[in-house]
Amino acid sequence: MAIQVKPTHLAFVPHALAVVAAVMVLVWCIHFRGGLAWESSNKNLIFNIHPVLMLIGFIIIGGQAIMSYKSLPLRKEVKKVIHLVLHAIALTLGIIGIYTAFKNHNESSIPNLYSLHSWLGIGIISLYGIQWIYGLLVFFYPGGSIGLRRESLPWHVLVGLFVFILAVTNATLGFLEKLTFLENSGLDKYGAEAFLVNFTAIVTILYGALVIFTVSSKAPPEDEFSYSAI
């Protein structure tokens, strides 16, 4: 059942939360954690790229891609291209973000893939890539038959939302894991940085929830403009 609110109105809230979350993760990684660097003797600066790209690139841009079909007052074919391109950007930045975590670990002699967060991360980025490739081949180029597209669309939307929810969930695990490491190393549990990390995770969860609410809102009656709400 669709939420009886226009998606163009509802999308304002997740857009605002996206800006807030982006600012918060940048303040954390640049102000509190010392900045970002691809190459540095301080390997923590390399790791700092990971949460920035995974939140801003993977989750925020990925969420915008999901909402684009409902929130943009454009023709269906235009929104299809925007949807595809935004997901491609999110996937690319997500892959780079994961690579920086491996790069930091390898250069710091830290084992890889030892936590639930890392296991889920590899699974999620893999599912995201498979979902994008399937969408490209079936809905964009070369394109499947009308029957195949009609049967695939509900599953494509459902799997996409499932992967997005997993990504948001795993991001909160990542914030928790990193904050736990920092607190075990002496970070004040009630200090400004700890509160910032926790609130960033909360804003990320709210953003994810509002993305789901937006795509569950009432679609325009013309099929030319949007897919039907689940």
Disulfide bonds with the S-S distance in Angstrom:
none
